Amino acid sequence: MIYDEYKIGKPIPKITNECVFKGTLIKKNWYGKKQLRFLKLVDSGELQYYKGQNELKGSITIGPMTEIKRTEKTVLNITCLKKKREYILI
């Protein structure tokens, strides 16, 4: 285990790229059409989405340069400042 230099005694968890959450999402593409995607959140902070169960379509890395805003009851806007892209999850 790796220990944090500021909080001695509390181990920092290792990133193992294990799946933390699986589910489905509906997202808007660049033309405003809705698309159904399979979602996988990995413990490294990467949100991967697939068409079907195994065709990787893209990924979003959630980190300090990412803004997540809830605009409506069921709508999330994820803005990645590093890629300069905005994702709309319904």
CNS distance restraints for C-alpha pairs under 8 A (distance, minus, plus):
assign (resid   1 and name CA) (resid  11 and name CA) 6.05 0.50 0.50
assign (resid   1 and name CA) (resid  12 and name CA) 6.93 0.50 0.50
assign (resid   1 and name CA) (resid  13 and name CA) 7.33 0.50 0.50
assign (resid   1 and name CA) (resid  14 and name CA) 7.35 0.50 0.50
assign (resid   2 and name CA) (resid  11 and name CA) 5.79 0.50 0.50
assign (resid   2 and name CA) (resid  12 and name CA) 5.66 0.50 0.50
assign (resid   2 and name CA) (resid  13 and name CA) 7.59 0.50 0.50
assign (resid   2 and name CA) (resid  14 and name CA) 7.74 0.50 0.50
assign (resid   3 and name CA) (resid   7 and name CA) 7.60 0.50 0.50
assign (resid   3 and name CA) (resid   8 and name CA) 6.32 0.50 0.50
assign (resid   3 and name CA) (resid   9 and name CA) 6.74 0.50 0.50
assign (resid   3 and name CA) (resid  10 and name CA) 6.27 0.50 0.50
assign (resid   3 and name CA) (resid  11 and name CA) 4.62 0.50 0.50
assign (resid   3 and name CA) (resid  12 and name CA) 5.66 0.50 0.50
assign (resid   4 and name CA) (resid   8 and name CA) 5.97 0.50 0.50
assign (resid   4 and name CA) (resid   9 and name CA) 7.90 0.50 0.50
assign (resid   4 and name CA) (resid  10 and name CA) 6.90 0.50 0.50
assign (resid   4 and name CA) (resid  11 and name CA) 6.58 0.50 0.50
assign (resid   4 and name CA) (resid  12 and name CA) 6.30 0.50 0.50
assign (resid  15 and name CA) (resid  43 and name CA) 6.40 0.50 0.50
assign (resid  15 and name CA) (resid  44 and name CA) 5.74 0.50 0.50
assign (resid  16 and name CA) (resid  43 and name CA) 7.10 0.50 0.50
assign (resid  16 and name CA) (resid  44 and name CA) 7.42 0.50 0.50
assign (resid  17 and name CA) (resid  42 and name CA) 5.49 0.50 0.50
assign (resid  17 and name CA) (resid  43 and name CA) 5.57 0.50 0.50
assign (resid  17 and name CA) (resid  44 and name CA) 5.82 0.50 0.50
assign (resid  18 and name CA) (resid  42 and name CA) 5.56 0.50 0.50
assign (resid  18 and name CA) (resid  43 and name CA) 5.89 0.50 0.50
assign (resid  19 and name CA) (resid  40 and name CA) 6.58 0.50 0.50
assign (resid  19 and name CA) (resid  41 and name CA) 5.86 0.50 0.50
assign (resid  19 and name CA) (resid  42 and name CA) 4.49 0.50 0.50
assign (resid  19 and name CA) (resid  43 and name CA) 6.38 0.50 0.50
assign (resid  20 and name CA) (resid  40 and name CA) 7.58 0.50 0.50
assign (resid  20 and name CA) (resid  41 and name CA) 5.57 0.50 0.50
assign (resid  20 and name CA) (resid  42 and name CA) 5.39 0.50 0.50
assign (resid  20 and name CA) (resid  43 and name CA) 5.83 0.50 0.50
assign (resid  21 and name CA) (resid  39 and name CA) 7.98 0.50 0.50
assign (resid  21 and name CA) (resid  40 and name CA) 5.84 0.50 0.50
assign (resid  21 and name CA) (resid  41 and name CA) 5.10 0.50 0.50
assign (resid  21 and name CA) (resid  42 and name CA) 7.21 0.50 0.50
assign (resid  22 and name CA) (resid  38 and name CA) 7.66 0.50 0.50
assign (resid  22 and name CA) (resid  39 and name CA) 5.62 0.50 0.50
assign (resid  22 and name CA) (resid  40 and name CA) 4.63 0.50 0.50
assign (resid  22 and name CA) (resid  41 and name CA) 6.47 0.50 0.50
assign (resid  23 and name CA) (resid  38 and name CA) 6.01 0.50 0.50
assign (resid  23 and name CA) (resid  39 and name CA) 5.10 0.50 0.50
assign (resid  23 and name CA) (resid  40 and name CA) 6.65 0.50 0.50
assign (resid  24 and name CA) (resid  36 and name CA) 7.12 0.50 0.50
assign (resid  24 and name CA) (resid  37 and name CA) 5.73 0.50 0.50
assign (resid  24 and name CA) (resid  38 and name CA) 4.47 0.50 0.50
assign (resid  24 and name CA) (resid  39 and name CA) 5.22 0.50 0.50
assign (resid  25 and name CA) (resid  36 and name CA) 5.90 0.50 0.50
assign (resid  25 and name CA) (resid  37 and name CA) 5.35 0.50 0.50
assign (resid  25 and name CA) (resid  38 and name CA) 6.30 0.50 0.50
assign (resid  25 and name CA) (resid  39 and name CA) 6.38 0.50 0.50
assign (resid  25 and name CA) (resid  89 and name CA) 6.69 0.50 0.50
assign (resid  25 and name CA) (resid  90 and name CA) 6.79 0.50 0.50
assign (resid  26 and name CA) (resid  34 and name CA) 6.29 0.50 0.50
assign (resid  26 and name CA) (resid  35 and name CA) 5.38 0.50 0.50
assign (resid  26 and name CA) (resid  36 and name CA) 4.56 0.50 0.50
assign (resid  26 and name CA) (resid  37 and name CA) 6.10 0.50 0.50
assign (resid  26 and name CA) (resid  89 and name CA) 5.88 0.50 0.50
assign (resid  26 and name CA) (resid  90 and name CA) 5.17 0.50 0.50
assign (resid  27 and name CA) (resid  34 and name CA) 5.54 0.50 0.50
assign (resid  27 and name CA) (resid  35 and name CA) 5.31 0.50 0.50
assign (resid  27 and name CA) (resid  36 and name CA) 6.61 0.50 0.50
assign (resid  27 and name CA) (resid  37 and name CA) 7.40 0.50 0.50
assign (resid  27 and name CA) (resid  87 and name CA) 7.39 0.50 0.50
assign (resid  27 and name CA) (resid  88 and name CA) 5.64 0.50 0.50
assign (resid  27 and name CA) (resid  89 and name CA) 4.59 0.50 0.50
assign (resid  27 and name CA) (resid  90 and name CA) 5.75 0.50 0.50
assign (resid  28 and name CA) (resid  32 and name CA) 5.33 0.50 0.50
assign (resid  28 and name CA) (resid  33 and name CA) 5.39 0.50 0.50
assign (resid  28 and name CA) (resid  34 and name CA) 4.56 0.50 0.50
assign (resid  28 and name CA) (resid  35 and name CA) 6.14 0.50 0.50
assign (resid  28 and name CA) (resid  87 and name CA) 7.44 0.50 0.50
assign (resid  28 and name CA) (resid  88 and name CA) 5.77 0.50 0.50
assign (resid  28 and name CA) (resid  89 and name CA) 6.90 0.50 0.50
assign (resid  28 and name CA) (resid  90 and name CA) 7.77 0.50 0.50
assign (resid  29 and name CA) (resid  33 and name CA) 5.62 0.50 0.50
assign (resid  29 and name CA) (resid  34 and name CA) 6.47 0.50 0.50
assign (resid  29 and name CA) (resid  35 and name CA) 7.02 0.50 0.50
assign (resid  36 and name CA) (resid  51 and name CA) 7.70 0.50 0.50
assign (resid  37 and name CA) (resid  49 and name CA) 6.03 0.50 0.50
assign (resid  37 and name CA) (resid  50 and name CA) 5.62 0.50 0.50
assign (resid  37 and name CA) (resid  51 and name CA) 5.44 0.50 0.50
assign (resid  37 and name CA) (resid  52 and name CA) 7.05 0.50 0.50
assign (resid  38 and name CA) (resid  49 and name CA) 5.46 0.50 0.50
assign (resid  38 and name CA) (resid  50 and name CA) 4.98 0.50 0.50
assign (resid  38 and name CA) (resid  51 and name CA) 6.32 0.50 0.50
assign (resid  38 and name CA) (resid  52 and name CA) 6.48 0.50 0.50
assign (resid  38 and name CA) (resid  53 and name CA) 6.55 0.50 0.50
assign (resid  39 and name CA) (resid  47 and name CA) 7.09 0.50 0.50
assign (resid  39 and name CA) (resid  48 and name CA) 5.93 0.50 0.50
assign (resid  39 and name CA) (resid  49 and name CA) 4.57 0.50 0.50
assign (resid  39 and name CA) (resid  50 and name CA) 6.45 0.50 0.50
assign (resid  40 and name CA) (resid  47 and name CA) 5.93 0.50 0.50
assign (resid  40 and name CA) (resid  48 and name CA) 5.21 0.50 0.50
assign (resid  40 and name CA) (resid  49 and name CA) 6.25 0.50 0.50
assign (resid  41 and name CA) (resid  45 and name CA) 6.96 0.50 0.50
assign (resid  41 and name CA) (resid  46 and name CA) 5.99 0.50 0.50
assign (resid  41 and name CA) (resid  47 and name CA) 4.61 0.50 0.50
assign (resid  41 and name CA) (resid  48 and name CA) 6.30 0.50 0.50
assign (resid  42 and name CA) (resid  46 and name CA) 5.43 0.50 0.50
assign (resid  42 and name CA) (resid  47 and name CA) 6.46 0.50 0.50
assign (resid  42 and name CA) (resid  48 and name CA) 7.82 0.50 0.50
assign (resid  45 and name CA) (resid  61 and name CA) 5.82 0.50 0.50
assign (resid  45 and name CA) (resid  62 and name CA) 5.08 0.50 0.50
assign (resid  45 and name CA) (resid  63 and name CA) 6.73 0.50 0.50
assign (resid  46 and name CA) (resid  59 and name CA) 6.64 0.50 0.50
assign (resid  46 and name CA) (resid  60 and name CA) 5.71 0.50 0.50
assign (resid  46 and name CA) (resid  61 and name CA) 4.31 0.50 0.50
assign (resid  46 and name CA) (resid  62 and name CA) 5.86 0.50 0.50
assign (resid  47 and name CA) (resid  59 and name CA) 5.42 0.50 0.50
assign (resid  47 and name CA) (resid  60 and name CA) 4.99 0.50 0.50
assign (resid  47 and name CA) (resid  61 and name CA) 6.08 0.50 0.50
assign (resid  47 and name CA) (resid  62 and name CA) 7.15 0.50 0.50
assign (resid  48 and name CA) (resid  56 and name CA) 7.34 0.50 0.50
assign (resid  48 and name CA) (resid  57 and name CA) 7.89 0.50 0.50
assign (resid  48 and name CA) (resid  58 and name CA) 6.03 0.50 0.50
assign (resid  48 and name CA) (resid  59 and name CA) 4.23 0.50 0.50
assign (resid  48 and name CA) (resid  60 and name CA) 6.43 0.50 0.50
assign (resid  49 and name CA) (resid  56 and name CA) 6.20 0.50 0.50
assign (resid  49 and name CA) (resid  57 and name CA) 5.94 0.50 0.50
assign (resid  49 and name CA) (resid  58 and name CA) 5.69 0.50 0.50
assign (resid  49 and name CA) (resid  59 and name CA) 6.05 0.50 0.50
assign (resid  50 and name CA) (resid  54 and name CA) 6.22 0.50 0.50
assign (resid  50 and name CA) (resid  55 and name CA) 5.27 0.50 0.50
assign (resid  50 and name CA) (resid  56 and name CA) 4.39 0.50 0.50
assign (resid  50 and name CA) (resid  57 and name CA) 5.11 0.50 0.50
assign (resid  50 and name CA) (resid  58 and name CA) 7.11 0.50 0.50
assign (resid  51 and name CA) (resid  55 and name CA) 5.28 0.50 0.50
assign (resid  51 and name CA) (resid  56 and name CA) 6.45 0.50 0.50
assign (resid  51 and name CA) (resid  57 and name CA) 6.25 0.50 0.50
assign (resid  60 and name CA) (resid  80 and name CA) 7.71 0.50 0.50
assign (resid  61 and name CA) (resid  66 and name CA) 7.85 0.50 0.50
assign (resid  61 and name CA) (resid  80 and name CA) 7.93 0.50 0.50
assign (resid  62 and name CA) (resid  66 and name CA) 5.72 0.50 0.50
assign (resid  62 and name CA) (resid  80 and name CA) 7.85 0.50 0.50
assign (resid  65 and name CA) (resid  80 and name CA) 6.30 0.50 0.50
assign (resid  65 and name CA) (resid  81 and name CA) 5.51 0.50 0.50
assign (resid  65 and name CA) (resid  82 and name CA) 6.18 0.50 0.50
assign (resid  66 and name CA) (resid  78 and name CA) 6.95 0.50 0.50
assign (resid  66 and name CA) (resid  79 and name CA) 5.68 0.50 0.50
assign (resid  66 and name CA) (resid  80 and name CA) 4.60 0.50 0.50
assign (resid  66 and name CA) (resid  81 and name CA) 6.00 0.50 0.50
assign (resid  66 and name CA) (resid  82 and name CA) 7.69 0.50 0.50
assign (resid  67 and name CA) (resid  77 and name CA) 7.96 0.50 0.50
assign (resid  67 and name CA) (resid  78 and name CA) 5.77 0.50 0.50
assign (resid  67 and name CA) (resid  79 and name CA) 5.08 0.50 0.50
assign (resid  67 and name CA) (resid  80 and name CA) 6.53 0.50 0.50
assign (resid  67 and name CA) (resid  81 and name CA) 7.74 0.50 0.50
assign (resid  68 and name CA) (resid  76 and name CA) 6.82 0.50 0.50
assign (resid  68 and name CA) (resid  77 and name CA) 5.73 0.50 0.50
assign (resid  68 and name CA) (resid  78 and name CA) 4.56 0.50 0.50
assign (resid  68 and name CA) (resid  79 and name CA) 6.39 0.50 0.50
assign (resid  69 and name CA) (resid  76 and name CA) 5.71 0.50 0.50
assign (resid  69 and name CA) (resid  77 and name CA) 5.15 0.50 0.50
assign (resid  69 and name CA) (resid  78 and name CA) 6.52 0.50 0.50
assign (resid  70 and name CA) (resid  74 and name CA) 7.83 0.50 0.50
assign (resid  70 and name CA) (resid  75 and name CA) 5.99 0.50 0.50
assign (resid  70 and name CA) (resid  76 and name CA) 4.58 0.50 0.50
assign (resid  70 and name CA) (resid  77 and name CA) 6.26 0.50 0.50
assign (resid  71 and name CA) (resid  75 and name CA) 5.81 0.50 0.50
assign (resid  71 and name CA) (resid  76 and name CA) 6.09 0.50 0.50
assign (resid  71 and name CA) (resid  77 and name CA) 6.92 0.50 0.50
assign (resid  72 and name CA) (resid  76 and name CA) 7.34 0.50 0.50
assign (resid  74 and name CA) (resid  90 and name CA) 5.77 0.50 0.50
assign (resid  75 and name CA) (resid  88 and name CA) 7.01 0.50 0.50
assign (resid  75 and name CA) (resid  89 and name CA) 5.67 0.50 0.50
assign (resid  75 and name CA) (resid  90 and name CA) 4.53 0.50 0.50
assign (resid  76 and name CA) (resid  88 and name CA) 5.85 0.50 0.50
assign (resid  76 and name CA) (resid  89 and name CA) 5.10 0.50 0.50
assign (resid  76 and name CA) (resid  90 and name CA) 6.51 0.50 0.50
assign (resid  77 and name CA) (resid  86 and name CA) 6.83 0.50 0.50
assign (resid  77 and name CA) (resid  87 and name CA) 5.75 0.50 0.50
assign (resid  77 and name CA) (resid  88 and name CA) 4.70 0.50 0.50
assign (resid  77 and name CA) (resid  89 and name CA) 6.37 0.50 0.50
assign (resid  78 and name CA) (resid  86 and name CA) 5.74 0.50 0.50
assign (resid  78 and name CA) (resid  87 and name CA) 5.01 0.50 0.50
assign (resid  78 and name CA) (resid  88 and name CA) 6.38 0.50 0.50
assign (resid  78 and name CA) (resid  89 and name CA) 7.75 0.50 0.50
assign (resid  79 and name CA) (resid  84 and name CA) 7.30 0.50 0.50
assign (resid  79 and name CA) (resid  85 and name CA) 5.88 0.50 0.50
assign (resid  79 and name CA) (resid  86 and name CA) 4.38 0.50 0.50
assign (resid  79 and name CA) (resid  87 and name CA) 6.24 0.50 0.50
assign (resid  80 and name CA) (resid  84 and name CA) 5.59 0.50 0.50
assign (resid  80 and name CA) (resid  85 and name CA) 5.39 0.50 0.50
assign (resid  80 and name CA) (resid  86 and name CA) 6.29 0.50 0.50
assign (resid  81 and name CA) (resid  85 and name CA) 6.81 0.50 0.50
